[in-house]
Amino acid sequence: MATRVEADVLIPGSGEPITNGTVIWDGPTISYAGPVESAPPASPSDTTVKVPAALPGLWDTHTHFVGVRKFSTEEMVLTSNWVGIVRATRDAEIALRAGFTSVRELGGFGVYLARAVNEGSIVGPHIYAAGIQLTPTAGHGDMHMFPLEFVHMMARELGFPGPCDGVPECLSAVRQILRLGASVVKIMASGGVMSELDSPLHQEFSDEELRAIVDEAARAERIVAAHCHGKAGIMAALRAGAKTIEHGSYLDEEAADLMLEKGAMLVPTRLIVDQMVARGEAGGLPEYMIRKAREIHQHHREAIRLAIRRKVPIALGTDIGGSSDAAPVYWGINGREFGLLVDDLGMTPLGAIEAATANGPRTLGPQAPRSGMLLEGYAADVLAVAENPLKRIAALAEPEKIVRVWKDGKLAVERPLSA
């Protein structure tokens, strides 16, 4: 018995939309996607759903399953791991209900949740996880307000490596997260906003350490995702062979040229930058975090606009991690990134949808699944939407408009078609 979704507009993920399109599957992969008039004939046992719009399941390529209700390093440390995992389990289901059938999780409990989702023990999207974010001592990812011995102890409790310094420790850290089943390796190539003492402008790992991490990851066919705000970190990560640049706040023409030369992708995460500035103290952020967010805010906007103009490949990512609306960004509002990409940064609606569908798997390199497009042989991860997002991109930020979600061909979310 096949499922057939007939849509006024079918958005394939890459390429032009199809008026009066249909997508068909009988199992976990798509058997047909294209115009209704060219589709194979329906059988009496088929289930047919008619909707205004259909598109591939969405990808958020920069997320964190950390189970915290507020955004601070102290909150992450003081929250019991067990409480955090329970909250993150609920967050995974919230993501799926918001239309995100796949997430790349770049630091948190994702390596553990992925196993539970895959075996059917919990409900959630496909999770492609990094384990922990590799950081040098005193880097972004180190918890500066706590003794270093305590930081290493906290990492050991979760089975993660702590801060790593020098090539031997970096190699060991990569191998430890691969042992946990990591699909991607995340590094802190520059300072950040959420850490207390480091500067977003500074390169952190040395060139030698970066090359060692990238080479070791490549031996296991994993790519490296590099957290980078400052240009020094961006350039060093690209020279070393990192394939995704996260944030990219100080990206300029030279950096854009190198991204294009290296075939690297940008994951802008505008939502978290925007909300840190908008929420500030009301979002429970410490003073140093508010100050840093304000310092990078406009630079980040101009850098992403430049990347869009230069046609640097972009994948949608939010840096989402909160388990309640007390945090500046929290699970379930992932779709708000679309409005920022289009209205704030100048991307077209079709380009923003491609960033969240066809471009998503590309952030995993050799680990990429056949997903993100409505094509024969691709995963039957499909959304039915109650209105055409090409006319109003904000519809993808409103879960009530996501009236059906199929994951691997199975109906995971169903809402009234009149939503």
Stockholm file with secondary structure:
# STOCKHOLM 1.0

chainA/1-419         MATRVEADVLIPGSGEPITNGTVIWDGPTISYAGPVESAPPASPSDTTVKVPAALPGLWDTHTHFVGVRKFSTEEMVLTSNWVGIVRATRDAEIALRAGFTSVRELGGFGVYLARAVNEGSIVGPHIYAAGIQLTPTAGHGDMHMFPLEFVHMMARELGFPGPCDGVPECLSAVRQILRLGASVVKIMASGGVMSELDSPLHQEFSDEELRAIVDEAARAERIVAAHCHGKAGIMAALRAGAKTIEHGSYLDEEAADLMLEKGAMLVPTRLIVDQMVARGEAGGLPEYMIRKAREIHQHHREAIRLAIRRKVPIALGTDIGGSSDAAPVYWGINGREFGLLVDDLGMTPLGAIEAATANGPRTLGPQAPRSGMLLEGYAADVLAVAENPLKRIAALAEPEKIVRVWKDGKLAVERPLSA
#=GR chainA/1-419 SS CCEEEEEEEECCSSSCCEEEEEEEESSSBEEEEEEGGGSCCCCTTCEEEEEEEEEECEEEEEEEEEEESSCSHHHHHHSCHHHHHHHHHHHHHHHHHTTEEEEEECSSTHHHHHHHHHTTSSCCCEEEECSSEECCTTSTTSCTTSCHHHHHHHHHHTTCCCCCCHHHHHHHHHHHHHHTTCSSEEEECBCCSSSSSCCTTSBCSCHHHHHHHHHHHHHTTCCEEEEECSHHHHHHHHHHTCCEEEECTTCCHHHHHHHHHHTCEEECCHHHHHHHHHHGGGGTCCHHHHHHHHHHHHHHHHHHHHHHHTTCCBCCCCCEEESSTTSSSBTTCTTHHHHIIIIITCCCHHHHHHHHTTTTGGGGGGGCCSCSSCCTTSBCCEEEESSCTTTCGGGGGCGGGEEEEEETTEEEEECCTTC
#=GC SS_cons         CCEEEEEEEECCSSSCCEEEEEEEESSSBEEEEEEGGGSCCCCTTCEEEEEEEEEECEEEEEEEEEEESSCSHHHHHHSCHHHHHHHHHHHHHHHHHTTEEEEEECSSTHHHHHHHHHTTSSCCCEEEECSSEECCTTSTTSCTTSCHHHHHHHHHHTTCCCCCCHHHHHHHHHHHHHHTTCSSEEEECBCCSSSSSCCTTSBCSCHHHHHHHHHHHHHTTCCEEEEECSHHHHHHHHHHTCCEEEECTTCCHHHHHHHHHHTCEEECCHHHHHHHHHHGGGGTCCHHHHHHHHHHHHHHHHHHHHHHHTTCCBCCCCCEEESSTTSSSBTTCTTHHHHIIIIITCCCHHHHHHHHTTTTGGGGGGGCCSCSSCCTTSBCCEEEESSCTTTCGGGGGCGGGEEEEEETTEEEEECCTTC
//
